[in-house]
């Protein structure tokens, strides 16, 4: 009998598992916005999603519907999220536009950032935040700190931004 792999094929050490009010609609949105591929879906007798697995790029994302009886709620019900799902892609601008066209709301416009990424933040229609990024520059920690300080300093006195 072959040995069972402790980490199944296609998974990484860390796999996000999100709760969504309207998981079936979220799966459709993630396909349209992020090119997700549905791997499987297990439904409850009432049609709600007990567990689903999608692949976005080379990573898996697990999700399920809310289950109030188990105190299992998504951000739409609890009034926001404390988590950001970071999506690295080859072309952040193209991925950003795709997500916004699919219905994601802009939370932080996409721009070149002081840490070396082209990065922006959107919120999906279900309340989950997604950072979309392309790494553009490898910087040393001291370069990042200097760039952060400069970016947060604002315009020089007497100059308008």
N, C-alpha and C positions, 0 to 999 in steps of 0.2 A: 504494500500500500504506500503510495507516494506521500511524502511529508507535506503537511499543510503549510502554506506560506504565512508567516505572521503578519505581513503587510500584503494584502491582495494585489494582484496585477492592476496597474492603472492608478494606484493610490500613492500618495506621499505620506510622510509621517503625520502631518496635520491636515485634516479635512474639515472645512466648515460645514456645519449642519444648521440651517436656518429654519425658522418658523414663519409661515406666511399665511395671512388671511386671504385665501383664494389661491392655493398652491397650483391648481391646474392652470389658472390664468397666468400665474407667475412663470410656470414652465414655458408656456407659449411666448411670454414676454422675453425670457432669457434666450430663447431660440432666436427671436427676431433681433434683440438688442446686442447680444454677445456671441451669437453663433453657437449656442449650447446644443449639445446632442443628448437627447433623452436616452438613458441607458435602461432604466426600468422604473415602474410605478406600481405601487401596491395600494389599492383602494379599499376603503371601508364599505360595508353594505350600503351606506347612504351616499356613496360616491366621493366622499372626501378623501384626500390623499393621506394615507397613513405613513407612507415613506416613498420618496422618489430619489432617484440618483440621476444627475446630469453631468456631462463633461463639458468644461469650457477650457479650450486650449488643451493643455496637458494635465489639467487638474479636475478633480471630482468635487461636486457640490451636492450635499444631501439636503433635502427639504421635506417638510410636511405641513399640513394644514394646522390651524389652531385646534386645540382640544381643551376648551374651557374647564371641563370636568377634571382635567389633570393640571390645571393652572398653567397651561402651555399657550402663550400668546405671542403674536408677532408685533412688530413696531407700530403697525397701523392702529392696533388696539391699545397699546401701552403709551402711545404718544411720542414715539421716536426710538432711535437705536443708539447704543453706545459703541457699536462695532462698525468698522469700515472694511469692506472686502476689497482688497487691492488686486487689480487686474493689470499685469504687465503684458504689453502687446508690442508688435514690431512697429506699428503706426498708430500712436495715440490719437492723433487728430481724426483719422479715419474711423477708429473705434468709438471715439467720442461722438462724432456726428451720427453714427449708426445708432448709438444708445439714445441720443436726444431725439432723433427722428422716430424711434420706436416708442417714445413717451417718457423717457427719464427727464427729471427736472434738474436743472443746473443748480448746484449748491456752491461750487467754486469754479470759476471759468478755467478752462485749460490754458496753461502758459508754461514757459520755461521757468523752472524753480531753482532756487539757490543751491539745492543739494545735488543737482545734476540731472534731474528727470524733467521731461515734459509731462505735466501732471494736471489733472482736473478731477473734480468730485461731482457726482450726480446722485440723485436719490431716485430709486425705482418707484413705480406706482404702488408698491406694497410697503414702502417705508424703509427699505434697506439702502444704505449708502455704499456706493461703489467708487473707488478711486481708479482712474484709468491713466496708465503711465507708460512711457517709453524711457528707458535709461539712455541718456545722451552723453554724459561725461562722467568719467571716473575722477573723483576728487579726494584729496587727502582730508582727514578730519579738520585740520587747521584751515584749509581752504573753504570748507563748508561753514565753519564758524565765522570766518571773515566775511563770506558772502551773506550769511544770515544776518550778521550785525549791519552790514551795508544795506541790505534789503529792508530792514526794520527801522533804519534810522530816518527814513523819509527824505524829502528834498532838502538841500542846503538852505540855511536861513535866507530869506529874501527871494527865494525861487518858489514858484508855484508848480505843483505836479501836474 
